[in-house]
Amino acid sequence: MSKTNKFEKIFYMSETPEYIKGRGSQLNVKNRFEKRGYSMENIEEYHEPLETDNLTEYLTVYPKKIVNKVDSPDLGFMYSMNPYQGCEHGCIYCYARNSHEYWGYSPGLDFERKILVKENAPELLRKAFENPRWKPQTIMLSGNTDCYQPIERKMKITQRMLNVCLEFRNPVGLITKNSLILRDKELIAEMASLHLASVAVSITTLNEDTRQKMEPRTTTAKQRLKIVEELAKLNVPVTIMVAPVVPSINDHEIPEILKQCGERGANSAGYTIVRLNGAIGEIFTDWVHKNYPERAEKVLDQIAECHGGSLRDSRFGTRMRGEGQVAQTIKDLFKMSKQKYLNPKDFGKYDPASFRRPPKNGQLSFF
């Protein structure tokens, strides 16, 4: 018996009879806040299957605020804003899956199929900046789900939020894995010229087969490299996030990813080691057995080795990078590759004095 069987009671391949193409999660695990849930343990007894609609549903919500304070010593930012909750990209490892439970949905398939759209986000951001108590500082867009996921092409909420940041001269950091960001490259370049914008591009793999399994509805690796190249040409600071690193699946790709990105102008890089908190452990365990049956237990054992013997890890200071021999090997490989292939560049720092509050109603200010 594998060590990981001590940590997870998973009966993979029991919830869905067939593999759902185009989705990361193959399960709609029970929401931990719900007292009732669907069961498919005896699906052969049903004359008709339970609903397995694979269409994406977009639901408009109206939050009261959009800027969120982040209390984590592991992250390099204090504030984030998320125009969407849930993400159609369907990345199997996504830590944001657990947050979908607070909206009453499953962190499994619901996370990919029920996308909450915050149409009033730009107006809420403007209101936050107009508040005299707001002290200008960098906000991460997004800190949870991808702000350039497919629905952004139609809604343009992220684009409108960037325009608000430019208007008030408040800096923003963007992180994405979708080439839709290139639609806004001129806007981002203008902000970068004022030290108001930087971009982190998430690249977990250069292997298309791996990407399609692990991140089924995301932009290809080729397109992500194009993001790096085009933004770098416009003097936008570009960081590469090799996140997450999954032992025995994509860890060996670290040198080539940084090499390819360095050749296209990336000036910095970071990484995290996968951790499977909450329901993600069940979702990922099911997925890895379905996609990599010959090495599933090895993958799970190595993840657990990085996190003190558990698939989960909430310890500040170690949860992002892990510990132990496997984590150390990944750390050394990343450090060596970063030094070899990336050339750091100083783009200057944001000056809080640049922040401004434009006059309301078109009235001129005497100050």
Secondary structure, DSSP 8 states (H G I E B T S, - for coil): --GGGGT----TTSS-SS--TT-S-------TT-S-----TTGGG-SS--------EEEEE--S--EEE---TTSS-SEEE-SEES-TT--TT-GGGGGGGGGTS-TTHHHHHEEEEETTHHHHHHHHHHSTT-----EEE-SSS-TTSTTHHHH-HHHHHHHHHHHHT--EEEEES-GGGGGGHHHHHHHHHTT-EEEEEE---S-HHHHHHHSTTS--HHHHHHHHHHHHHTT--EEEEEEEE-TTTTGGGHHHHHHHHHHTT--EEEEEE----TTHHHHHHHHHHHH-TTTHHHHHHHHHHHTTTSS----TTTTTT--HHHHHHHHHHHHHHHHHH----------GGG-----GGG-----
